[in-house]
Amino acid sequence: MTIVNFANECGLTLLGLSLILGLGVRLSSIFGAVLMLLYYFPLGFPYPDAHSLVVDDHIIYALVLIY
């Protein structure tokens, strides 16, 4: 689990830096959207939160990154 946690932190850092610096924005936004969807599915598909039916903040973030 520590390796997965480290890989997640490095991936988030690299995605954030590339989006902030404007390097490979299209590719980074696709990878960011995939990462948000991967965060969404383990939450208990299709009801990730007690206050939402299907749409969670991870889905909104993924749609913004795709846009």
N, CA, C and O atoms as a CHARMM CRD file, in Angstrom:
* protein
*
  268
    1    1 MET  N      0.81800  -1.18800   0.00000 PROA 1      0.00000
    2    1 MET  CA     0.00000   0.00000   0.00000 PROA 1      0.00000
    3    1 MET  C      0.86400   1.25500   0.00000 PROA 1      0.00000
    4    1 MET  O      0.45500   2.28100  -0.54300 PROA 1      0.00000
    5    2 THR  N      2.03000   1.19500   0.58800 PROA 2      0.00000
    6    2 THR  CA     2.89000   2.37900   0.60500 PROA 2      0.00000
    7    2 THR  C      3.39800   2.70900  -0.79300 PROA 2      0.00000
    8    2 THR  O      3.59500   3.88100  -1.11700 PROA 2      0.00000
    9    3 ILE  N      3.61000   1.70400  -1.61400 PROA 3      0.00000
   10    3 ILE  CA     4.06800   1.95300  -2.98400 PROA 3      0.00000
   11    3 ILE  C      2.95600   2.61900  -3.79300 PROA 3      0.00000
   12    3 ILE  O      3.21000   3.55100  -4.55600 PROA 3      0.00000
   13    4 VAL  N      1.73700   2.14400  -3.62500 PROA 4      0.00000
   14    4 VAL  CA     0.59800   2.73200  -4.33700 PROA 4      0.00000
   15    4 VAL  C      0.37200   4.16800  -3.87400 PROA 4      0.00000
   16    4 VAL  O      0.08400   5.04300  -4.69100 PROA 4      0.00000
   17    5 ASN  N      0.49800   4.41600  -2.58200 PROA 5      0.00000
   18    5 ASN  CA     0.33500   5.76100  -2.05100 PROA 5      0.00000
   19    5 ASN  C      1.40300   6.69900  -2.60400 PROA 5      0.00000
   20    5 ASN  O      1.10500   7.83600  -2.97100 PROA 5      0.00000
   21    6 PHE  N      2.63700   6.22800  -2.66500 PROA 6      0.00000
   22    6 PHE  CA     3.72700   7.03800  -3.20200 PROA 6      0.00000
   23    6 PHE  C      3.52000   7.32400  -4.68800 PROA 6      0.00000
   24    6 PHE  O      3.73700   8.44800  -5.14100 PROA 6      0.00000
   25    7 ALA  N      3.09800   6.30500  -5.45100 PROA 7      0.00000
   26    7 ALA  CA     2.84400   6.49000  -6.88200 PROA 7      0.00000
   27    7 ALA  C      1.69500   7.47100  -7.10400 PROA 7      0.00000
   28    7 ALA  O      1.73700   8.27500  -8.03500 PROA 7      0.00000
   29    8 ASN  N      0.67300   7.40900  -6.25700 PROA 8      0.00000
   30    8 ASN  CA    -0.45100   8.33100  -6.35300 PROA 8      0.00000
   31    8 ASN  C      0.00100   9.76500  -6.09100 PROA 8      0.00000
   32    8 ASN  O     -0.37400  10.67800  -6.82800 PROA 8      0.00000
   33    9 GLU  N      0.79100   9.96600  -5.06100 PROA 9      0.00000
   34    9 GLU  CA     1.27200  11.30900  -4.73900 PROA 9      0.00000
   35    9 GLU  C      2.16100  11.86300  -5.83300 PROA 9      0.00000
   36    9 GLU  O      2.06500  13.04300  -6.17000 PROA 9      0.00000
   37   10 CYS  N      3.02400  11.03000  -6.39200 PROA 10     0.00000
   38   10 CYS  CA     3.89500  11.48000  -7.48400 PROA 10     0.00000
   39   10 CYS  C      3.07800  11.80100  -8.72600 PROA 10     0.00000
   40   10 CYS  O      3.34500  12.79100  -9.40700 PROA 10     0.00000
   41   11 GLY  N      2.08800  10.97500  -9.02400 PROA 11     0.00000
   42   11 GLY  CA     1.23800  11.22900 -10.17800 PROA 11     0.00000
   43   11 GLY  C      0.45400  12.52100 -10.03700 PROA 11     0.00000
   44   11 GLY  O      0.35200  13.29500 -10.98900 PROA 11     0.00000
   45   12 LEU  N     -0.09700  12.75800  -8.86000 PROA 12     0.00000
   46   12 LEU  CA    -0.83000  13.99800  -8.62600 PROA 12     0.00000
   47   12 LEU  C      0.08000  15.21400  -8.74300 PROA 12     0.00000
   48   12 LEU  O     -0.31100  16.23800  -9.30400 PROA 12     0.00000
   49   13 THR  N      1.28500  15.10000  -8.21800 PROA 13     0.00000
   50   13 THR  CA     2.23400  16.20900  -8.29400 PROA 13     0.00000
   51   13 THR  C      2.62700  16.50400  -9.73500 PROA 13     0.00000
   52   13 THR  O      2.65400  17.66200 -10.15100 PROA 13     0.00000
   53   14 LEU  N      2.93000  15.46000 -10.49600 PROA 14     0.00000
   54   14 LEU  CA     3.32600  15.65900 -11.88500 PROA 14     0.00000
   55   14 LEU  C      2.17900  16.18500 -12.73200 PROA 14     0.00000
   56   14 LEU  O      2.39100  17.04000 -13.59200 PROA 14     0.00000
   57   15 LEU  N      0.96800  15.69100 -12.50300 PROA 15     0.00000
   58   15 LEU  CA    -0.19700  16.20400 -13.22700 PROA 15     0.00000
   59   15 LEU  C     -0.44200  17.67500 -12.89200 PROA 15     0.00000
   60   15 LEU  O     -0.69600  18.48700 -13.78300 PROA 15     0.00000
   61   16 GLY  N     -0.36500  18.00700 -11.62800 PROA 16     0.00000
   62   16 GLY  CA    -0.57500  19.39500 -11.21500 PROA 16     0.00000
   63   16 GLY  C      0.46900  20.32800 -11.78900 PROA 16     0.00000
   64   16 GLY  O      0.14200  21.41800 -12.25900 PROA 16     0.00000
   65   17 LEU  N      1.73000  19.90700 -11.75700 PROA 17     0.00000
   66   17 LEU  CA     2.79200  20.74400 -12.31700 PROA 17     0.00000
   67   17 LEU  C      2.63800  20.92800 -13.81600 PROA 17     0.00000
   68   17 LEU  O      2.83400  22.02800 -14.33300 PROA 17     0.00000
   69   18 SER  N      2.29500  19.87500 -14.50400 PROA 18     0.00000
   70   18 SER  CA     2.15000  20.00100 -15.95500 PROA 18     0.00000
   71   18 SER  C      0.96600  20.88700 -16.32300 PROA 18     0.00000
   72   18 SER  O      1.03600  21.63000 -17.30100 PROA 18     0.00000
   73   19 LEU  N     -0.13100  20.82000 -15.54800 PROA 19     0.00000
   74   19 LEU  CA    -1.26500  21.68600 -15.82100 PROA 19     0.00000
   75   19 LEU  C     -0.97100  23.14100 -15.45400 PROA 19     0.00000
   76   19 LEU  O     -1.41500  24.05200 -16.15300 PROA 19     0.00000
   77   20 ILE  N     -0.23900  23.36600 -14.38300 PROA 20     0.00000
   78   20 ILE  CA     0.10600  24.72800 -13.99000 PROA 20     0.00000
   79   20 ILE  C      1.09800  25.34900 -14.96700 PROA 20     0.00000
   80   20 ILE  O      0.95300  26.51200 -15.34400 PROA 20     0.00000
   81   21 LEU  N      2.10200  24.58100 -15.37600 PROA 21     0.00000
   82   21 LEU  CA     3.12400  25.10300 -16.27800 PROA 21     0.00000
   83   21 LEU  C      2.68800  25.10500 -17.73900 PROA 21     0.00000
   84   21 LEU  O      3.32800  25.74300 -18.57500 PROA 21     0.00000
   85   22 GLY  N      1.61300  24.40300 -18.05300 PROA 22     0.00000
   86   22 GLY  CA     1.12500  24.38000 -19.41800 PROA 22     0.00000
   87   22 GLY  C      1.88600  23.43800 -20.33000 PROA 22     0.00000
   88   22 GLY  O      1.89700  23.63100 -21.54600 PROA 22     0.00000
   89   23 LEU  N      2.51600  22.43400 -19.77200 PROA 23     0.00000
   90   23 LEU  CA     3.28400  21.46200 -20.55100 PROA 23     0.00000
   91   23 LEU  C      2.46300  20.20100 -20.72900 PROA 23     0.00000
   92   23 LEU  O      2.16000  19.50800 -19.75700 PROA 23     0.00000
   93   24 GLY  N      2.10200  19.90100 -21.96500 PROA 24     0.00000
   94   24 GLY  CA     1.31900  18.69800 -22.22400 PROA 24     0.00000
   95   24 GLY  C     -0.05400  18.73100 -21.60100 PROA 24     0.00000
   96   24 GLY  O     -0.48500  17.76200 -20.97700 PROA 24     0.00000
   97   25 VAL  N     -0.74700  19.85000 -21.76900 PROA 25     0.00000
   98   25 VAL  CA    -2.01700  20.06300 -21.08600 PROA 25     0.00000
   99   25 VAL  C     -3.06900  19.05500 -21.53800 PROA 25     0.00000
  100   25 VAL  O     -3.82100  18.54000 -20.71000 PROA 25     0.00000
  101   26 ARG  N     -3.13600  18.76700 -22.82500 PROA 26     0.00000
  102   26 ARG  CA    -4.15200  17.82300 -23.31100 PROA 26     0.00000
  103   26 ARG  C     -3.94300  16.43700 -22.73700 PROA 26     0.00000
  104   26 ARG  O     -4.89300  15.80300 -22.27700 PROA 26     0.00000
  105   27 LEU  N     -2.72700  15.96800 -22.76000 PROA 27     0.00000
  106   27 LEU  CA    -2.43200  14.64600 -22.22000 PROA 27     0.00000
  107   27 LEU  C     -2.61900  14.61400 -20.70500 PROA 27     0.00000
  108   27 LEU  O     -3.14400  13.64400 -20.15800 PROA 27     0.00000
  109   28 SER  N     -2.19000  15.67300 -20.03700 PROA 28     0.00000
  110   28 SER  CA    -2.34500  15.73800 -18.57700 PROA 28     0.00000
  111   28 SER  C     -3.80300  15.79000 -18.16500 PROA 28     0.00000
  112   28 SER  O     -4.18900  15.18900 -17.16200 PROA 28     0.00000
  113   29 SER  N     -4.61100  16.49800 -18.92200 PROA 29     0.00000
  114   29 SER  CA    -6.02400  16.57500 -18.55700 PROA 29     0.00000
  115   29 SER  C     -6.71100  15.22500 -18.74800 PROA 29     0.00000
  116   29 SER  O     -7.60100  14.87000 -17.97500 PROA 29     0.00000
  117   30 ILE  N     -6.31300  14.48000 -19.76000 PROA 30     0.00000
  118   30 ILE  CA    -6.88100  13.13800 -19.94800 PROA 30     0.00000
  119   30 ILE  C     -6.47500  12.23100 -18.79800 PROA 30     0.00000
  120   30 ILE  O     -7.31200  11.51600 -18.24800 PROA 30     0.00000
  121   31 PHE  N     -5.19500  12.25300 -18.42600 PROA 31     0.00000
  122   31 PHE  CA    -4.74400  11.43000 -17.30800 PROA 31     0.00000
  123   31 PHE  C     -5.39000  11.87200 -15.99900 PROA 31     0.00000
  124   31 PHE  O     -5.69200  11.03400 -15.14900 PROA 31     0.00000
  125   32 GLY  N     -5.60400  13.16900 -15.82700 PROA 32     0.00000
  126   32 GLY  CA    -6.27800  13.66200 -14.62900 PROA 32     0.00000
  127   32 GLY  C     -7.71900  13.19500 -14.56100 PROA 32     0.00000
  128   32 GLY  O     -8.21200  12.84500 -13.48900 PROA 32     0.00000
  129   33 ALA  N     -8.39900  13.18800 -15.70400 PROA 33     0.00000
  130   33 ALA  CA    -9.78500  12.71300 -15.73700 PROA 33     0.00000
  131   33 ALA  C     -9.85200  11.22600 -15.42000 PROA 33     0.00000
  132   33 ALA  O    -10.74600  10.78500 -14.69900 PROA 33     0.00000
  133   34 VAL  N     -8.91500  10.45300 -15.95300 PROA 34     0.00000
  134   34 VAL  CA    -8.86700   9.01900 -15.64900 PROA 34     0.00000
  135   34 VAL  C     -8.61100   8.80400 -14.16200 PROA 34     0.00000
  136   34 VAL  O     -9.20900   7.92500 -13.54100 PROA 34     0.00000
  137   35 LEU  N     -7.72600   9.60300 -13.60100 PROA 35     0.00000
  138   35 LEU  CA    -7.43200   9.48700 -12.16800 PROA 35     0.00000
  139   35 LEU  C     -8.65600   9.81900 -11.32700 PROA 35     0.00000
  140   35 LEU  O     -8.91900   9.13800 -10.33600 PROA 35     0.00000
  141   36 MET  N     -9.40700  10.84500 -11.69700 PROA 36     0.00000
  142   36 MET  CA   -10.63100  11.18900 -10.96800 PROA 36     0.00000
  143   36 MET  C    -11.66300  10.07200 -11.06800 PROA 36     0.00000
  144   36 MET  O    -12.35600   9.78200 -10.09300 PROA 36     0.00000
  145   37 LEU  N    -11.77200   9.44300 -12.23800 PROA 37     0.00000
  146   37 LEU  CA   -12.71000   8.33300 -12.38000 PROA 37     0.00000
  147   37 LEU  C    -12.26200   7.13300 -11.55300 PROA 37     0.00000
  148   37 LEU  O    -13.09600   6.40900 -11.01000 PROA 37     0.00000
  149   38 LEU  N    -10.95300   6.91700 -11.45300 PROA 38     0.00000
  150   38 LEU  CA   -10.45900   5.83200 -10.60900 PROA 38     0.00000
  151   38 LEU  C    -10.71600   6.11200  -9.13600 PROA 38     0.00000
  152   38 LEU  O    -10.89400   5.17600  -8.35600 PROA 38     0.00000
  153   39 TYR  N    -10.74000   7.37200  -8.74000 PROA 39     0.00000
  154   39 TYR  CA   -11.09500   7.72000  -7.36500 PROA 39     0.00000
  155   39 TYR  C    -12.58500   7.52200  -7.11900 PROA 39     0.00000
  156   39 TYR  O    -13.00100   7.23200  -5.99700 PROA 39     0.00000
  157   40 TYR  N    -13.38500   7.67900  -8.16400 PROA 40     0.00000
  158   40 TYR  CA   -14.84500   7.60900  -8.01800 PROA 40     0.00000
  159   40 TYR  C    -15.33900   6.18200  -7.83100 PROA 40     0.00000
  160   40 TYR  O    -16.18800   5.93500  -6.97500 PROA 40     0.00000
  161   41 PHE  N    -14.82500   5.23800  -8.61600 PROA 41     0.00000
  162   41 PHE  CA   -15.38500   3.89100  -8.62200 PROA 41     0.00000
  163   41 PHE  C    -15.24300   3.12100  -7.30800 PROA 41     0.00000
  164   41 PHE  O    -16.16800   2.38400  -6.96900 PROA 41     0.00000
  165   42 PRO  N    -14.16200   3.23500  -6.54900 PROA 42     0.00000
  166   42 PRO  CA   -14.11500   2.48100  -5.28200 PROA 42     0.00000
  167   42 PRO  C    -15.00700   3.04800  -4.18900 PROA 42     0.00000
  168   42 PRO  O    -15.12300   2.43900  -3.12600 PROA 42     0.00000
  169   43 LEU  N    -15.64500   4.20000  -4.41700 PROA 43     0.00000
  170   43 LEU  CA   -16.47400   4.80600  -3.37400 PROA 43     0.00000
  171   43 LEU  C    -17.79700   4.09600  -3.17300 PROA 43     0.00000
  172   43 LEU  O    -18.50900   4.40800  -2.21900 PROA 43     0.00000
  173   44 GLY  N    -18.14800   3.17800  -4.00900 PROA 44     0.00000
  174   44 GLY  CA   -19.40600   2.47400  -3.86600 PROA 44     0.00000
  175   44 GLY  C    -20.34000   2.78500  -5.00900 PROA 44     0.00000
  176   44 GLY  O    -21.43100   3.31300  -4.79500 PROA 44     0.00000
  177   45 PHE  N    -19.93600   2.47200  -6.19600 PROA 45     0.00000
  178   45 PHE  CA   -20.71700   2.74500  -7.40800 PROA 45     0.00000
  179   45 PHE  C    -22.06200   2.07500  -7.31200 PROA 45     0.00000
  180   45 PHE  O    -22.08000   0.92000  -6.88600 PROA 45     0.00000
  181   46 PRO  N    -23.15900   2.64100  -7.64700 PROA 46     0.00000
  182   46 PRO  CA   -23.38700   3.97100  -8.21300 PROA 46     0.00000
  183   46 PRO  C    -23.75600   5.02300  -7.17900 PROA 46     0.00000
  184   46 PRO  O    -24.10100   6.13900  -7.56800 PROA 46     0.00000
  185   47 TYR  N    -23.70500   4.73400  -5.89400 PROA 47     0.00000
  186   47 TYR  CA   -24.06100   5.71500  -4.87600 PROA 47     0.00000
  187   47 TYR  C    -22.83000   6.02800  -4.02800 PROA 47     0.00000
  188   47 TYR  O    -22.63700   5.42200  -2.97300 PROA 47     0.00000
  189   48 PRO  N    -21.99600   6.96700  -4.47800 PROA 48     0.00000
  190   48 PRO  CA   -20.73900   7.21100  -3.78500 PROA 48     0.00000
  191   48 PRO  C    -20.87100   7.95100  -2.46100 PROA 48     0.00000
  192   48 PRO  O    -20.00300   7.84000  -1.59600 PROA 48     0.00000
  193   49 ASP  N    -21.95700   8.70700  -2.30200 PROA 49     0.00000
  194   49 ASP  CA   -22.09900   9.53300  -1.11500 PROA 49     0.00000
  195   49 ASP  C    -23.55000   9.47800  -0.64800 PROA 49     0.00000
  196   49 ASP  O    -24.45300   9.21800  -1.44300 PROA 49     0.00000
  197   50 ALA  N    -23.76500   9.71800   0.61000 PROA 50     0.00000
  198   50 ALA  CA   -25.13300   9.66900   1.13800 PROA 50     0.00000
  199   50 ALA  C    -25.98600  10.81300   0.59800 PROA 50     0.00000
  200   50 ALA  O    -27.21300  10.71600   0.57800 PROA 50     0.00000
  201   51 HSD  N    -25.34700  11.89100   0.16500 PROA 51     0.00000
  202   51 HSD  CA   -26.07400  13.06900  -0.29900 PROA 51     0.00000
  203   51 HSD  C    -26.12900  13.19100  -1.82000 PROA 51     0.00000
  204   51 HSD  O    -26.66200  14.17100  -2.34000 PROA 51     0.00000
  205   52 SER  N    -25.59100  12.21700  -2.53400 PROA 52     0.00000
  206   52 SER  CA   -25.63300  12.27200  -3.99400 PROA 52     0.00000
  207   52 SER  C    -26.08100  10.92900  -4.54000 PROA 52     0.00000
  208   52 SER  O    -25.79500   9.88200  -3.96000 PROA 52     0.00000
  209   53 LEU  N    -26.78100  10.96900  -5.65300 PROA 53     0.00000
  210   53 LEU  CA   -27.24300   9.71700  -6.25800 PROA 53     0.00000
  211   53 LEU  C    -26.16900   9.10700  -7.13300 PROA 53     0.00000
  212   53 LEU  O    -25.67800   8.01900  -6.83400 PROA 53     0.00000
  213   54 VAL  N    -25.79700   9.78000  -8.20200 PROA 54     0.00000
  214   54 VAL  CA   -24.77600   9.25300  -9.10100 PROA 54     0.00000
  215   54 VAL  C    -23.61500  10.21800  -9.24700 PROA 54     0.00000
  216   54 VAL  O    -22.46400   9.79400  -9.35200 PROA 54     0.00000
  217   55 VAL  N    -23.90500  11.50900  -9.25500 PROA 55     0.00000
  218   55 VAL  CA   -22.87800  12.50600  -9.50700 PROA 55     0.00000
  219   55 VAL  C    -22.18500  12.88000  -8.20500 PROA 55     0.00000
  220   55 VAL  O    -22.82100  13.29400  -7.23500 PROA 55     0.00000
  221   56 ASP  N    -20.89000  12.72700  -8.20800 PROA 56     0.00000
  222   56 ASP  CA   -20.05400  13.07200  -7.07100 PROA 56     0.00000
  223   56 ASP  C    -19.08600  14.16600  -7.53100 PROA 56     0.00000
  224   56 ASP  O    -19.01100  14.45800  -8.72400 PROA 56     0.00000
  225   57 ASP  N    -18.36100  14.76000  -6.61500 PROA 57     0.00000
  226   57 ASP  CA   -17.42300  15.80400  -7.01500 PROA 57     0.00000
  227   57 ASP  C    -16.31100  15.26000  -7.91600 PROA 57     0.00000
  228   57 ASP  O    -15.75400  16.00900  -8.71900 PROA 57     0.00000
  229   58 HSD  N    -15.98200  13.97800  -7.79700 PROA 58     0.00000
  230   58 HSD  CA   -14.97300  13.39400  -8.67500 PROA 58     0.00000
  231   58 HSD  C    -15.44600  13.38100 -10.13000 PROA 58     0.00000
  232   58 HSD  O    -14.64400  13.59400 -11.04000 PROA 58     0.00000
  233   59 ILE  N    -16.72000  13.13600 -10.35500 PROA 59     0.00000
  234   59 ILE  CA   -17.26800  13.15600 -11.71100 PROA 59     0.00000
  235   59 ILE  C    -17.22600  14.57700 -12.26100 PROA 59     0.00000
  236   59 ILE  O    -16.90000  14.76900 -13.43200 PROA 59     0.00000
  237   60 ILE  N    -17.54600  15.56700 -11.44900 PROA 60     0.00000
  238   60 ILE  CA   -17.50400  16.96300 -11.89000 PROA 60     0.00000
  239   60 ILE  C    -16.07600  17.34800 -12.25600 PROA 60     0.00000
  240   60 ILE  O    -15.85700  17.98400 -13.28700 PROA 60     0.00000
  241   61 TYR  N    -15.11100  16.97800 -11.43900 PROA 61     0.00000
  242   61 TYR  CA   -13.71200  17.28500 -11.73800 PROA 61     0.00000
  243   61 TYR  C    -13.25500  16.60000 -13.01500 PROA 61     0.00000
  244   61 TYR  O    -12.53500  17.20300 -13.81100 PROA 61     0.00000
  245   62 ALA  N    -13.65800  15.35800 -13.22500 PROA 62     0.00000
  246   62 ALA  CA   -13.28500  14.64500 -14.44200 PROA 62     0.00000
  247   62 ALA  C    -13.88000  15.32400 -15.67200 PROA 62     0.00000
  248   62 ALA  O    -13.20300  15.44600 -16.69300 PROA 62     0.00000
  249   63 LEU  N    -15.13600  15.77000 -15.59200 PROA 63     0.00000
  250   63 LEU  CA   -15.76200  16.45800 -16.71700 PROA 63     0.00000
  251   63 LEU  C    -15.07800  17.80200 -16.99800 PROA 63     0.00000
  252   63 LEU  O    -14.92700  18.19100 -18.15600 PROA 63     0.00000
  253   64 VAL  N    -14.67300  18.49700 -15.96100 PROA 64     0.00000
  254   64 VAL  CA   -13.97100  19.76900 -16.15500 PROA 64     0.00000
  255   64 VAL  C    -12.62100  19.51700 -16.82200 PROA 64     0.00000
  256   64 VAL  O    -12.22300  20.27100 -17.70900 PROA 64     0.00000
  257   65 LEU  N    -11.92400  18.48100 -16.41200 PROA 65     0.00000
  258   65 LEU  CA   -10.63800  18.17300 -17.04300 PROA 65     0.00000
  259   65 LEU  C    -10.80700  17.75600 -18.49300 PROA 65     0.00000
  260   65 LEU  O     -9.97100  18.09300 -19.33100 PROA 65     0.00000
  261   66 ILE  N    -11.86400  17.03500 -18.80300 PROA 66     0.00000
  262   66 ILE  CA   -12.10300  16.63700 -20.19200 PROA 66     0.00000
  263   66 ILE  C    -12.45500  17.86700 -21.02600 PROA 66     0.00000
  264   66 ILE  O    -12.04700  17.97800 -22.18200 PROA 66     0.00000
  265   67 TYR  N    -13.22200  18.79700 -20.42700 PROA 67     0.00000
  266   67 TYR  CA   -13.59900  20.00800 -21.14700 PROA 67     0.00000
  267   67 TYR  C    -12.37400  20.82100 -21.50500 PROA 67     0.00000
  268   67 TYR  O    -12.49400  21.88200 -22.11700 PROA 67     0.00000
